Amino acid sequence: MRPSLPSNDQKTRVLVVDDEQSILDYLRLGLQYEGFEVDCATSGSQALRRFGDFRPDLVILDRMLPDGDGLSVCDELRNVSEVPILMLSARGEVEDRVEGLRRGADDYLPKPFKFEELLARAQALLRRAGRQSTRLLSYRDLELDPGSRRVRRAGQPVELTAREFDLLEFLMRWPERVLSREQILTQLWGFDFEGNTNVVEVHISSLRQKLDDPERQLIRTVRGVGYALGG
């Protein structure tokens, strides 16, 4: 069974993180045959770098990695993204599964596993994420439609660039939560983006010019921390 591909004909992207080359090869070949675009990483640090560059729709993450616990990688990803995470582990005890799910994994598959089961679980996570990602987002009088990529404030359309839209969507998925400059850089520009850049400030300023007025400001600055939508 082939996965449903996005309407823009781009393949669904899957990042596989495991330090066993045989498993990486097994999953890469199987997933590519099923129509996915696949990238691989063999360590936690490499996974975080590849996540920013590849921007996957799904992460398949081994719990035991050579440079630390996969749960730490899960923590890092959850700080910046709602991407579905399917965790793999040779440790299949109930306590281990519960801890993985509590730390942010969306599903947990013990090793060894059949590829057919992994594929079914991956497709279920992608279906669930697809329903969530296309849901209309709203905050006060601001509405954002991820499917049509349209924005309205007080019923009036707001024209945004692609990057401005992505930034606003990120803020709207975490309303009233302060997002750090580093979290925004990671989500929109990748983990390896130059740290001393003012690109976040430039795009926040542009969004404010298009969205805010003196009586109805939406995006607030928390000095020394980051930015939040409302609150």
Z-matrix of the N, CA and C atoms (Angstrom, degrees):
N
C 1 1.461
C 2 1.517 1 110.07
N 3 1.314 2 118.65 1 125.83
C 4 1.456 3 122.84 2 -178.00
C 5 1.523 4 110.29 3 -85.75
N 6 1.355 5 116.84 4 143.74
C 7 1.461 6 119.04 5 176.92
C 8 1.500 7 111.25 6 -70.14
N 9 1.338 8 116.05 7 155.33
C 10 1.451 9 120.51 8 174.86
C 11 1.513 10 109.18 9 -75.85
N 12 1.322 11 117.64 10 124.28
C 13 1.446 12 121.77 11 -178.94
C 14 1.508 13 110.45 12 -92.17
N 15 1.340 14 118.03 13 151.75
C 16 1.455 15 120.85 14 178.26
C 17 1.507 16 111.66 15 -58.66
N 18 1.326 17 116.14 16 157.30
C 19 1.454 18 121.50 17 -175.22
C 20 1.515 19 113.10 18 -65.92
N 21 1.361 20 117.28 19 -19.58
C 22 1.459 21 118.16 20 178.83
C 23 1.521 22 111.57 21 -85.78
N 24 1.326 23 116.78 22 11.48
C 25 1.465 24 124.34 23 175.58
C 26 1.525 25 112.99 24 69.99
N 27 1.311 26 119.72 25 7.95
C 28 1.444 27 120.99 26 172.43
C 29 1.519 28 109.14 27 -74.67
N 30 1.330 29 115.88 28 142.37
C 31 1.451 30 119.40 29 177.92
C 32 1.520 31 110.69 30 -73.61
N 33 1.325 32 114.91 31 149.76
C 34 1.457 33 120.44 32 174.17
C 35 1.524 34 108.61 33 -68.53
N 36 1.343 35 116.96 34 130.69
C 37 1.459 36 121.58 35 -173.05
C 38 1.528 37 110.16 36 -99.80
N 39 1.327 38 115.58 37 132.63
C 40 1.459 39 122.13 38 179.52
C 41 1.526 40 108.94 39 -125.86
N 42 1.330 41 116.08 40 127.87
C 43 1.460 42 122.04 41 173.99
C 44 1.521 43 108.40 42 -101.75
N 45 1.331 44 116.60 43 122.58
C 46 1.464 45 122.52 44 -179.98
C 47 1.525 46 108.24 45 -107.17
N 48 1.329 47 116.37 46 126.58
C 49 1.466 48 121.67 47 -177.66
C 50 1.522 49 108.93 48 -121.63
N 51 1.342 50 115.85 49 111.49
C 52 1.464 51 121.13 50 -179.83
C 53 1.523 52 107.47 51 -161.31
N 54 1.325 53 117.29 52 143.75
C 55 1.466 54 119.50 53 -178.81
C 56 1.522 55 112.62 54 -91.36
N 57 1.327 56 117.25 55 -1.16
C 58 1.466 57 120.61 56 176.85
C 59 1.523 58 108.92 57 -94.79
N 60 1.332 59 116.59 58 113.64
C 61 1.457 60 120.94 59 -175.74
C 62 1.512 61 112.11 60 -61.57
N 63 1.332 62 117.18 61 -34.40
C 64 1.469 63 119.66 62 -179.15
C 65 1.529 64 110.86 63 -64.23
N 66 1.330 65 116.73 64 -38.09
C 67 1.467 66 120.13 65 178.58
C 68 1.522 67 110.25 66 -70.64
N 69 1.342 68 116.77 67 -41.54
C 70 1.467 69 119.86 68 177.17
C 71 1.523 70 110.96 69 -57.80
N 72 1.327 71 116.38 70 -46.85
C 73 1.466 72 120.12 71 -179.08
C 74 1.528 73 111.12 72 -64.38
N 75 1.326 74 115.76 73 -41.19
C 76 1.472 75 121.83 74 -179.32
C 77 1.528 76 110.36 75 -61.69
N 78 1.336 77 116.56 76 -46.97
C 79 1.457 78 120.06 77 -177.86
C 80 1.524 79 111.69 78 -74.15
N 81 1.317 80 117.04 79 -37.67
C 82 1.466 81 119.29 80 179.20
C 83 1.522 82 111.05 81 -60.78
N 84 1.306 83 116.64 82 -48.68
C 85 1.462 84 120.03 83 -178.78
C 86 1.529 85 111.42 84 -64.27
N 87 1.336 86 116.39 85 -44.37
C 88 1.464 87 119.64 86 -179.14
C 89 1.515 88 112.51 87 -64.46
N 90 1.306 89 116.93 88 -44.86
C 91 1.465 90 120.60 89 -178.19
C 92 1.533 91 111.46 90 -70.09
N 93 1.320 92 116.73 91 -38.51
C 94 1.470 93 118.99 92 176.71
C 95 1.520 94 110.52 93 -63.77
N 96 1.319 95 117.24 94 -39.14
C 97 1.459 96 120.23 95 177.57
C 98 1.520 97 111.19 96 -62.28
N 99 1.335 98 116.88 97 -33.34
C 100 1.462 99 121.56 98 -179.91
C 101 1.529 100 112.40 99 -81.73
N 102 1.334 101 117.60 100 0.66
C 103 1.456 102 120.62 101 173.69
C 104 1.506 103 116.04 102 102.29
N 105 1.339 104 118.48 103 6.79
C 106 1.451 105 121.56 104 179.82
C 107 1.521 106 111.38 105 -88.40
N 108 1.321 107 115.38 106 154.57
C 109 1.464 108 121.51 107 167.55
C 110 1.519 109 106.67 108 -94.18
N 111 1.333 110 117.36 109 127.69
C 112 1.460 111 121.68 110 -169.80
C 113 1.521 112 111.17 111 -122.62
N 114 1.329 113 115.50 112 135.65
C 115 1.460 114 122.04 113 169.77
C 116 1.516 115 106.76 114 -125.98
N 117 1.334 116 116.63 115 155.14
C 118 1.458 117 120.45 116 -174.37
C 119 1.522 118 111.24 117 -131.27
N 120 1.333 119 115.49 118 152.52
C 121 1.456 120 123.16 119 174.07
C 122 1.516 121 108.25 120 -141.07
N 123 1.338 122 116.10 121 148.69
C 124 1.460 123 120.53 122 -176.87
C 125 1.530 124 113.05 123 -111.66
N 126 1.321 125 117.66 124 3.16
C 127 1.460 126 121.21 125 179.01
C 128 1.523 127 109.03 126 -149.67
N 129 1.329 128 115.60 127 166.45
C 130 1.449 129 119.33 128 178.89
C 131 1.512 130 113.10 129 -65.92
N 132 1.333 131 117.01 130 -44.11
C 133 1.464 132 120.27 131 -179.62
C 134 1.522 133 111.35 132 -63.47
N 135 1.326 134 116.36 133 -40.44
C 136 1.464 135 119.38 134 177.74
C 137 1.525 136 110.56 135 -67.06
N 138 1.318 137 117.09 136 -36.42
C 139 1.465 138 120.69 137 179.28
C 140 1.525 139 111.04 138 -61.79
N 141 1.336 140 117.36 139 -42.21
C 142 1.460 141 120.33 140 -179.58
C 143 1.521 142 111.29 141 -66.29
N 144 1.327 143 117.08 142 -38.00
C 145 1.472 144 119.84 143 176.85
C 146 1.520 145 110.80 144 -66.44
N 147 1.339 146 116.49 145 -44.97
C 148 1.459 147 120.16 146 -177.83
C 149 1.530 148 110.77 147 -67.81
N 150 1.321 149 117.27 148 -32.94
C 151 1.464 150 120.18 149 179.20
C 152 1.521 151 110.67 150 -59.28
N 153 1.320 152 116.88 151 -45.45
C 154 1.455 153 120.07 152 -179.46
C 155 1.513 154 113.14 153 -65.19
N 156 1.331 155 116.88 154 -37.07
C 157 1.467 156 120.97 155 -178.35
C 158 1.529 157 112.16 156 -78.94
N 159 1.334 158 115.88 157 -42.19
C 160 1.464 159 122.47 158 -171.59
C 161 1.522 160 113.09 159 -85.65
N 162 1.348 161 116.20 160 -30.17
C 163 1.465 162 123.02 161 -178.61
C 164 1.539 163 111.36 162 49.38
N 165 1.330 164 116.68 163 64.85
C 166 1.470 165 120.26 164 -175.13
C 167 1.517 166 112.74 165 -71.87
N 168 1.329 167 114.38 166 159.52
C 169 1.463 168 121.73 167 173.79
C 170 1.527 169 111.23 168 -88.68
N 171 1.341 170 116.45 169 -17.16
C 172 1.462 171 122.43 170 -179.07
C 173 1.521 172 108.11 171 -152.28
N 174 1.338 173 116.27 172 142.07
C 175 1.468 174 121.56 173 174.75
C 176 1.521 175 108.57 174 -118.10
N 177 1.328 176 116.05 175 127.80
C 178 1.459 177 122.38 176 172.20
C 179 1.518 178 105.94 177 -105.62
N 180 1.333 179 117.08 178 114.71
C 181 1.463 180 122.21 179 -165.18
C 182 1.518 181 111.48 180 -125.47
N 183 1.343 182 116.10 181 122.05
C 184 1.459 183 120.53 182 175.24
C 185 1.524 184 109.33 183 -76.72
N 186 1.306 185 116.54 184 141.31
C 187 1.469 186 119.48 185 -177.05
C 188 1.527 187 111.74 186 -72.89
N 189 1.320 188 118.51 187 -35.32
C 190 1.458 189 121.65 188 -176.68
C 191 1.533 190 109.19 189 -102.64
N 192 1.337 191 115.60 190 116.52
C 193 1.457 192 121.83 191 -178.44
C 194 1.530 193 109.93 192 -126.13
N 195 1.326 194 118.25 193 155.69
C 196 1.475 195 120.01 194 -174.43
C 197 1.520 196 114.31 195 -64.66
N 198 1.328 197 118.36 196 -24.65
C 199 1.464 198 120.27 197 -178.50
C 200 1.529 199 112.26 198 -109.42
N 201 1.337 200 116.53 199 21.53
C 202 1.457 201 118.99 200 176.01
C 203 1.512 202 112.26 201 142.10
N 204 1.318 203 114.48 202 -176.21
C 205 1.461 204 122.43 203 -178.94
C 206 1.521 205 110.17 204 -79.14
N 207 1.333 206 116.41 205 136.25
C 208 1.454 207 120.32 206 176.70
C 209 1.520 208 112.85 207 -60.71
N 210 1.328 209 117.27 208 -21.19
C 211 1.456 210 120.30 209 177.21
C 212 1.528 211 111.34 210 -63.52
N 213 1.326 212 117.12 211 -32.27
C 214 1.468 213 120.23 212 177.23
C 215 1.516 214 110.76 213 -66.45
N 216 1.331 215 116.03 214 -39.00
C 217 1.469 216 119.93 215 175.60
C 218 1.521 217 109.98 216 -63.97
N 219 1.325 218 115.60 217 -41.21
C 220 1.469 219 120.73 218 177.49
C 221 1.532 220 110.42 219 -58.74
N 222 1.341 221 116.02 220 -42.99
C 223 1.464 222 120.24 221 177.84
C 224 1.525 223 110.86 222 -59.45
N 225 1.338 224 116.59 223 -46.49
C 226 1.466 225 121.28 224 -178.51
C 227 1.531 226 110.95 225 -61.50
N 228 1.319 227 116.62 226 -43.54
C 229 1.460 228 120.08 227 -179.22
C 230 1.524 229 110.97 228 -66.75
N 231 1.320 230 117.06 229 -39.47
C 232 1.458 231 119.91 230 -179.05
C 233 1.529 232 112.55 231 -67.79
N 234 1.318 233 116.86 232 -21.32
C 235 1.459 234 120.01 233 177.43
C 236 1.524 235 112.19 234 -70.10
N 237 1.333 236 116.31 235 -22.37
C 238 1.465 237 118.91 236 -173.30
C 239 1.525 238 113.94 237 -127.11
N 240 1.327 239 118.35 238 -6.89
C 241 1.460 240 118.57 239 -171.24
C 242 1.524 241 111.29 240 -154.28
N 243 1.327 242 114.67 241 153.90
C 244 1.465 243 121.75 242 173.09
C 245 1.523 244 111.31 243 -104.38
N 246 1.336 245 116.99 244 17.84
C 247 1.463 246 120.89 245 -178.72
C 248 1.529 247 109.97 246 -54.88
N 249 1.332 248 118.97 247 137.05
C 250 1.467 249 120.52 248 177.13
C 251 1.528 250 110.84 249 -62.29
N 252 1.334 251 116.21 250 137.04
C 253 1.464 252 122.29 251 179.66
C 254 1.524 253 108.96 252 -123.83
N 255 1.333 254 115.17 253 121.48
C 256 1.461 255 122.29 254 174.29
C 257 1.521 256 106.85 255 -105.24
N 258 1.332 257 116.60 256 114.32
C 259 1.457 258 120.75 257 -175.88
C 260 1.518 259 110.68 258 -94.86
N 261 1.332 260 115.98 259 135.42
C 262 1.456 261 123.40 260 176.39
C 263 1.520 262 108.62 261 -109.40
N 264 1.339 263 116.51 262 145.89
C 265 1.454 264 118.21 263 177.19
C 266 1.517 265 110.72 264 -164.25
N 267 1.350 266 114.57 265 143.62
C 268 1.459 267 119.98 266 171.90
C 269 1.519 268 110.45 267 -75.29
N 270 1.339 269 116.41 268 -13.23
C 271 1.460 270 121.67 269 177.88
C 272 1.523 271 108.35 270 -92.47
N 273 1.330 272 115.81 271 101.36
C 274 1.457 273 119.94 272 -172.99
C 275 1.509 274 115.49 273 -106.03
N 276 1.358 275 117.10 274 13.80
C 277 1.456 276 119.69 275 179.40
C 278 1.527 277 110.45 276 -66.06
N 279 1.312 278 115.75 277 154.48
C 280 1.468 279 120.99 278 -178.09
C 281 1.522 280 110.50 279 -56.19
N 282 1.332 281 117.75 280 -42.63
C 283 1.459 282 120.96 281 -178.07
C 284 1.530 283 111.33 282 -60.77
N 285 1.330 284 116.99 283 -40.20
C 286 1.458 285 120.91 284 179.49
C 287 1.521 286 111.18 285 -66.72
N 288 1.339 287 117.05 286 -41.95
C 289 1.453 288 120.52 287 178.99
C 290 1.527 289 110.84 288 -64.21
N 291 1.327 290 116.02 289 -43.75
C 292 1.463 291 120.06 290 179.97
C 293 1.522 292 110.86 291 -61.92
N 294 1.332 293 117.13 292 -43.22
C 295 1.462 294 119.79 293 -179.95
C 296 1.525 295 111.19 294 -62.73
N 297 1.333 296 116.63 295 -42.53
C 298 1.459 297 120.03 296 178.20
C 299 1.518 298 112.39 297 -60.32
N 300 1.317 299 116.49 298 -43.36
C 301 1.462 300 120.63 299 179.71
C 302 1.524 301 111.17 300 -68.19
N 303 1.314 302 117.15 301 -37.86
C 304 1.461 303 120.39 302 178.86
C 305 1.529 304 111.78 303 -67.30
N 306 1.316 305 116.92 304 -29.68
C 307 1.466 306 120.85 305 -178.05
C 308 1.523 307 112.39 306 -83.40
N 309 1.332 308 117.64 307 -2.98
C 310 1.450 309 119.09 308 173.88
C 311 1.507 310 116.54 309 123.93
N 312 1.340 311 118.36 310 -6.32
C 313 1.461 312 119.35 311 175.44
C 314 1.531 313 109.25 312 -67.83
N 315 1.329 314 115.99 313 146.43
C 316 1.464 315 121.03 314 179.99
C 317 1.520 316 112.29 315 -92.06
N 318 1.336 317 116.30 316 -21.74
C 319 1.457 318 121.01 317 177.79
C 320 1.521 319 107.33 318 -156.44
N 321 1.325 320 116.64 319 162.36
C 322 1.459 321 121.97 320 -173.25
C 323 1.521 322 107.72 321 -140.47
N 324 1.319 323 116.69 322 122.32
C 325 1.462 324 121.23 323 -176.79
C 326 1.528 325 109.53 324 -122.99
N 327 1.337 326 117.77 325 114.02
C 328 1.468 327 119.97 326 179.73
C 329 1.532 328 111.44 327 -70.03
N 330 1.325 329 116.19 328 148.11
C 331 1.457 330 122.43 329 171.23
C 332 1.526 331 108.64 330 -90.45
N 333 1.339 332 117.00 331 148.62
C 334 1.467 333 128.21 332 -6.74
C 335 1.529 334 110.58 333 -74.98
N 336 1.324 335 115.17 334 160.07
C 337 1.457 336 119.89 335 -177.44
C 338 1.527 337 109.21 336 -139.43
N 339 1.305 338 115.42 337 160.91
C 340 1.456 339 121.84 338 172.94
C 341 1.530 340 108.99 339 -90.32
N 342 1.331 341 116.45 340 139.55
C 343 1.463 342 119.33 341 -178.92
C 344 1.529 343 111.18 342 -59.21
N 345 1.332 344 117.03 343 -35.73
C 346 1.458 345 120.33 344 -178.54
C 347 1.530 346 111.30 345 -60.59
N 348 1.339 347 116.75 346 -37.85
C 349 1.465 348 119.32 347 178.84
C 350 1.523 349 110.71 348 -71.21
N 351 1.330 350 117.06 349 -42.19
C 352 1.466 351 119.29 350 177.50
C 353 1.519 352 110.69 351 -59.94
N 354 1.322 353 117.13 352 -43.09
C 355 1.461 354 121.13 353 -179.99
C 356 1.525 355 110.86 354 -62.12
N 357 1.323 356 116.90 355 -44.31
C 358 1.468 357 120.08 356 -179.92
C 359 1.526 358 111.20 357 -63.25
N 360 1.319 359 116.84 358 -41.00
C 361 1.463 360 120.08 359 178.81
C 362 1.530 361 110.82 360 -66.91
N 363 1.326 362 116.65 361 -41.25
C 364 1.468 363 120.66 362 178.84
C 365 1.520 364 111.06 363 -62.18
N 366 1.306 365 117.22 364 -44.52
C 367 1.458 366 120.71 365 -179.95
C 368 1.525 367 111.26 366 -64.93
N 369 1.346 368 117.09 367 -37.39
C 370 1.468 369 120.10 368 178.16
C 371 1.529 370 110.52 369 -64.71
N 372 1.327 371 117.20 370 -41.74
C 373 1.464 372 120.51 371 178.26
C 374 1.520 373 111.19 372 -64.25
N 375 1.327 374 116.88 373 -39.85
C 376 1.464 375 120.72 374 179.75
C 377 1.527 376 111.33 375 -68.14
N 378 1.330 377 117.30 376 -38.07
C 379 1.462 378 119.43 377 176.56
C 380 1.518 379 110.52 378 -62.54
N 381 1.322 380 115.91 379 -44.74
C 382 1.464 381 120.42 380 -179.94
C 383 1.526 382 110.57 381 -63.26
N 384 1.323 383 116.82 382 -44.37
C 385 1.464 384 120.60 383 179.83
C 386 1.515 385 111.02 384 -65.77
N 387 1.337 386 116.86 385 -35.33
C 388 1.458 387 120.10 386 179.44
C 389 1.516 388 111.98 387 -64.90
N 390 1.334 389 116.81 388 -39.39
C 391 1.459 390 119.86 389 177.27
C 392 1.518 391 111.26 390 -65.11
N 393 1.329 392 116.24 391 -39.53
C 394 1.462 393 119.95 392 -179.08
C 395 1.522 394 111.74 393 -71.53
N 396 1.357 395 116.77 394 -39.64
C 397 1.465 396 119.71 395 -173.34
C 398 1.520 397 112.48 396 -72.84
N 399 1.337 398 118.21 397 -21.02
C 400 1.461 399 120.17 398 -179.78
C 401 1.525 400 112.46 399 -97.84
N 402 1.324 401 117.57 400 1.53
C 403 1.455 402 121.33 401 -179.78
C 404 1.529 403 110.24 402 -72.04
N 405 1.321 404 116.31 403 138.88
C 406 1.455 405 121.12 404 178.99
C 407 1.533 406 109.59 405 -61.41
N 408 1.330 407 116.27 406 131.38
C 409 1.456 408 121.89 407 177.76
C 410 1.524 409 108.91 408 -103.29
N 411 1.324 410 116.46 409 138.14
C 412 1.457 411 118.87 410 178.90
C 413 1.519 412 109.86 411 -142.69
N 414 1.313 413 114.90 412 147.86
C 415 1.458 414 122.30 413 174.74
C 416 1.521 415 107.53 414 -150.40
N 417 1.325 416 115.79 415 118.15
C 418 1.460 417 121.83 416 -174.65
C 419 1.535 418 108.33 417 53.90
N 420 1.342 419 117.84 418 -120.52
C 421 1.468 420 120.02 419 -178.67
C 422 1.522 421 112.60 420 -99.89
N 423 1.336 422 115.92 421 16.58
C 424 1.472 423 121.62 422 -179.09
C 425 1.524 424 109.61 423 -104.41
N 426 1.339 425 116.81 424 131.22
C 427 1.462 426 122.06 425 178.01
C 428 1.522 427 109.73 426 -127.89
N 429 1.329 428 115.34 427 138.55
C 430 1.463 429 121.66 428 178.41
C 431 1.518 430 108.78 429 -133.00
N 432 1.319 431 116.50 430 127.45
C 433 1.461 432 122.87 431 179.72
C 434 1.524 433 108.68 432 -107.55
N 435 1.359 434 118.67 433 103.82
C 436 1.467 435 120.24 434 -178.73
C 437 1.521 436 113.36 435 -61.85
N 438 1.336 437 116.99 436 -30.98
C 439 1.460 438 119.63 437 -178.26
C 440 1.511 439 113.49 438 -68.17
N 441 1.321 440 116.66 439 -49.34
C 442 1.470 441 120.95 440 -179.60
C 443 1.520 442 112.39 441 -91.83
N 444 1.350 443 116.49 442 -8.81
C 445 1.469 444 123.28 443 -178.13
C 446 1.538 445 110.57 444 56.22
N 447 1.316 446 114.49 445 47.30
C 448 1.461 447 121.48 446 177.20
C 449 1.522 448 109.84 447 -116.70
N 450 1.328 449 114.98 448 146.79
C 451 1.462 450 122.12 449 -179.00
C 452 1.522 451 108.88 450 -128.17
N 453 1.333 452 115.58 451 138.63
C 454 1.470 453 121.25 452 174.66
C 455 1.520 454 109.05 453 -133.07
N 456 1.321 455 115.37 454 142.52
C 457 1.464 456 121.05 455 171.01
C 458 1.517 457 108.37 456 -126.76
N 459 1.326 458 115.41 457 124.95
C 460 1.464 459 121.89 458 -175.96
C 461 1.522 460 110.88 459 53.29
N 462 1.341 461 115.57 460 36.37
C 463 1.452 462 121.48 461 178.10
C 464 1.505 463 115.63 462 82.93
N 465 1.334 464 117.22 463 -5.46
C 466 1.459 465 120.55 464 -177.74
C 467 1.526 466 110.30 465 -100.91
N 468 1.352 467 118.26 466 134.19
C 469 1.463 468 120.58 467 179.98
C 470 1.527 469 112.10 468 -65.16
N 471 1.314 470 115.43 469 144.74
C 472 1.465 471 122.53 470 178.12
C 473 1.521 472 107.73 471 -122.52
N 474 1.321 473 117.28 472 123.46
C 475 1.456 474 122.07 473 -179.38
C 476 1.530 475 109.64 474 -87.37
N 477 1.334 476 116.39 475 121.64
C 478 1.460 477 121.77 476 -179.71
C 479 1.517 478 110.39 477 -125.21
N 480 1.327 479 116.13 478 151.54
C 481 1.461 480 120.01 479 170.60
C 482 1.528 481 108.43 480 -72.47
N 483 1.333 482 116.97 481 168.23
C 484 1.463 483 120.88 482 -179.74
C 485 1.523 484 111.27 483 -59.36
N 486 1.329 485 117.60 484 -42.60
C 487 1.458 486 120.29 485 -178.28
C 488 1.532 487 111.20 486 -71.48
N 489 1.312 488 117.61 487 -38.15
C 490 1.462 489 120.61 488 176.10
C 491 1.525 490 110.55 489 -61.26
N 492 1.344 491 115.58 490 -41.40
C 493 1.468 492 119.55 491 178.53
C 494 1.526 493 110.31 492 -61.70
N 495 1.338 494 117.02 493 -45.98
C 496 1.464 495 120.46 494 -179.65
C 497 1.524 496 111.17 495 -61.38
N 498 1.326 497 116.99 496 -40.30
C 499 1.456 498 120.49 497 179.01
C 500 1.531 499 110.99 498 -64.99
N 501 1.317 500 116.43 499 -45.02
C 502 1.461 501 119.77 500 179.22
C 503 1.528 502 111.04 501 -63.97
N 504 1.322 503 116.94 502 -41.24
C 505 1.465 504 119.88 503 178.47
C 506 1.522 505 110.65 504 -60.94
N 507 1.330 506 117.44 505 -41.17
C 508 1.463 507 120.84 506 178.83
C 509 1.529 508 110.37 507 -61.43
N 510 1.320 509 116.97 508 -44.94
C 511 1.465 510 120.79 509 178.59
C 512 1.527 511 111.49 510 -63.91
N 513 1.347 512 116.21 511 -38.36
C 514 1.465 513 119.58 512 -177.09
C 515 1.523 514 112.82 513 -74.90
N 516 1.318 515 117.59 514 -22.46
C 517 1.467 516 119.48 515 176.08
C 518 1.535 517 111.11 516 -78.06
N 519 1.322 518 117.04 517 -12.89
C 520 1.466 519 121.43 518 177.28
C 521 1.526 520 108.48 519 -129.65
N 522 1.317 521 119.90 520 58.99
C 523 1.473 522 121.44 521 -174.53
C 524 1.525 523 112.12 522 -61.57
N 525 1.339 524 114.99 523 138.04
C 526 1.460 525 124.61 524 177.40
C 527 1.521 526 113.33 525 65.31
N 528 1.319 527 117.01 526 8.31
C 529 1.463 528 120.92 527 174.38
C 530 1.524 529 108.35 528 -99.79
N 531 1.328 530 116.50 529 134.17
C 532 1.462 531 120.40 530 178.81
C 533 1.526 532 109.05 531 -77.36
N 534 1.329 533 115.99 532 120.37
C 535 1.461 534 122.83 533 178.16
C 536 1.519 535 108.48 534 -104.53
N 537 1.316 536 116.16 535 127.90
C 538 1.455 537 119.39 536 -177.47
C 539 1.525 538 110.68 537 -73.27
N 540 1.317 539 114.20 538 159.66
C 541 1.465 540 120.53 539 176.33
C 542 1.530 541 110.19 540 -56.93
N 543 1.341 542 116.86 541 -39.03
C 544 1.463 543 121.02 542 -179.85
C 545 1.520 544 111.27 543 -66.48
N 546 1.333 545 117.51 544 -39.28
C 547 1.462 546 120.17 545 177.75
C 548 1.526 547 110.91 546 -63.50
N 549 1.318 548 116.64 547 -41.01
C 550 1.467 549 120.38 548 179.68
C 551 1.517 550 110.46 549 -67.00
N 552 1.325 551 117.06 550 -43.45
C 553 1.465 552 120.57 551 177.58
C 554 1.522 553 110.78 552 -59.53
N 555 1.322 554 116.31 553 -43.63
C 556 1.459 555 120.37 554 -178.86
C 557 1.516 556 111.33 555 -63.47
N 558 1.314 557 116.72 556 -45.62
C 559 1.454 558 121.14 557 -176.85
C 560 1.519 559 112.47 558 -66.40
N 561 1.330 560 117.64 559 -41.30
C 562 1.460 561 120.75 560 -171.48
C 563 1.516 562 114.02 561 -99.59
N 564 1.347 563 117.06 562 -28.23
C 565 1.462 564 118.68 563 -174.43
C 566 1.521 565 114.01 564 -123.78
N 567 1.322 566 117.98 565 -6.00
C 568 1.455 567 119.86 566 176.06
C 569 1.519 568 113.08 567 100.18
N 570 1.328 569 115.82 568 157.58
C 571 1.455 570 121.49 569 -174.69
C 572 1.524 571 113.04 570 -65.61
N 573 1.330 572 118.36 571 -28.01
C 574 1.453 573 120.69 572 -175.00
C 575 1.511 574 113.64 573 -94.64
N 576 1.334 575 118.10 574 11.60
C 577 1.460 576 119.90 575 -178.32
C 578 1.522 577 109.66 576 -66.15
N 579 1.335 578 115.96 577 143.56
C 580 1.463 579 121.46 578 -176.67
C 581 1.526 580 111.28 579 -54.40
N 582 1.338 581 116.50 580 125.54
C 583 1.451 582 121.40 581 -171.04
C 584 1.515 583 115.47 582 -70.62
N 585 1.332 584 119.40 583 -25.74
C 586 1.462 585 120.16 584 -175.60
C 587 1.523 586 112.66 585 -95.47
N 588 1.304 587 117.56 586 15.24
C 589 1.452 588 121.16 587 179.61
C 590 1.527 589 111.38 588 -75.06
N 591 1.326 590 117.10 589 153.65
C 592 1.467 591 121.26 590 176.20
C 593 1.527 592 111.43 591 -105.67
N 594 1.342 593 116.09 592 22.36
C 595 1.458 594 120.16 593 -174.93
C 596 1.530 595 111.92 594 -61.90
N 597 1.335 596 117.52 595 -34.80
C 598 1.465 597 119.43 596 178.94
C 599 1.524 598 110.14 597 -65.94
N 600 1.323 599 116.47 598 -46.63
C 601 1.457 600 120.71 599 -179.60
C 602 1.525 601 111.43 600 -60.34
N 603 1.325 602 116.43 601 -39.83
C 604 1.467 603 120.81 602 179.86
C 605 1.524 604 110.68 603 -62.75
N 606 1.325 605 117.25 604 -44.61
C 607 1.461 606 120.35 605 -177.65
C 608 1.534 607 111.80 606 -74.02
N 609 1.324 608 117.44 607 -34.59
C 610 1.465 609 119.85 608 174.79
C 611 1.525 610 109.65 609 -62.56
N 612 1.321 611 116.92 610 -44.49
C 613 1.468 612 121.12 611 179.11
C 614 1.520 613 111.10 612 -60.74
N 615 1.329 614 116.60 613 -41.89
C 616 1.459 615 120.84 614 179.40
C 617 1.526 616 111.15 615 -64.80
N 618 1.334 617 116.46 616 -42.08
C 619 1.467 618 120.10 617 177.84
C 620 1.519 619 110.96 618 -61.49
N 621 1.315 620 116.37 619 -42.93
C 622 1.463 621 119.77 620 -179.94
C 623 1.526 622 111.50 621 -61.54
N 624 1.307 623 116.53 622 -40.98
C 625 1.460 624 119.76 623 179.81
C 626 1.518 625 111.30 624 -61.74
N 627 1.343 626 116.48 625 -33.58
C 628 1.453 627 120.29 626 -176.72
C 629 1.534 628 113.06 627 -88.83
N 630 1.327 629 117.17 628 -24.37
C 631 1.466 630 120.25 629 -173.61
C 632 1.516 631 114.15 630 -106.86
N 633 1.325 632 116.52 631 -37.69
C 634 1.462 633 120.29 632 -168.15
C 635 1.522 634 113.39 633 -91.59
N 636 1.311 635 113.76 634 153.57
C 637 1.460 636 121.36 635 164.12
C 638 1.523 637 106.23 636 -135.48
N 639 1.337 638 118.68 637 165.46
C 640 1.473 639 120.17 638 -173.24
C 641 1.517 640 114.81 639 -55.23
N 642 1.315 641 118.58 640 -29.37
C 643 1.462 642 120.89 641 -176.17
C 644 1.522 643 113.31 642 -95.91
N 645 1.326 644 117.40 643 -12.81
C 646 1.468 645 118.93 644 -175.45
C 647 1.521 646 110.66 645 -136.39
N 648 1.311 647 117.86 646 54.42
C 649 1.456 648 121.25 647 178.98
C 650 1.526 649 109.68 648 -72.84
N 651 1.313 650 115.00 649 139.44
C 652 1.459 651 120.79 650 -177.57
C 653 1.525 652 113.10 651 -110.65
N 654 1.315 653 118.08 652 -44.17
C 655 1.464 654 121.70 653 -174.28
C 656 1.528 655 108.88 654 -92.99
N 657 1.316 656 116.22 655 120.06
C 658 1.462 657 119.09 656 -179.76
C 659 1.527 658 110.32 657 -112.26
N 660 1.316 659 115.02 658 151.10
C 661 1.454 660 122.74 659 177.25
C 662 1.521 661 109.52 660 -99.15
N 663 1.329 662 115.85 661 130.81
C 664 1.466 663 121.40 662 172.01
C 665 1.521 664 105.99 663 -106.63
N 666 1.303 665 116.60 664 103.74
C 667 1.464 666 121.73 665 -170.78
C 668 1.523 667 111.96 666 -56.59
N 669 1.321 668 114.10 667 131.61
C 670 1.445 669 120.72 668 179.70
C 671 1.508 670 114.79 669 78.03
N 672 1.344 671 116.67 670 -1.21
C 673 1.472 672 119.79 671 -178.31
C 674 1.520 673 110.89 672 -122.35
N 675 1.340 674 116.85 673 -64.60
C 676 1.460 675 118.94 674 -177.99
C 677 1.508 676 111.72 675 170.06
N 678 1.347 677 115.89 676 -139.01
C 679 1.461 678 121.56 677 -173.89
C 680 1.521 679 109.74 678 -135.09
N 681 1.340 680 114.51 679 154.96
C 682 1.464 681 119.96 680 178.13
C 683 1.516 682 109.40 681 -144.49
N 684 1.315 683 114.98 682 149.71
C 685 1.459 684 121.11 683 172.87
C 686 1.523 685 107.65 684 -89.76
N 687 1.339 686 116.66 685 108.07
C 688 1.450 687 121.28 686 179.57
C 689 1.509 688 112.77 687 69.71
N 690 1.309 689 115.28 688 -160.68
C 691 1.458 690 121.12 689 178.66
C 692 1.515 691 111.99 690 97.66
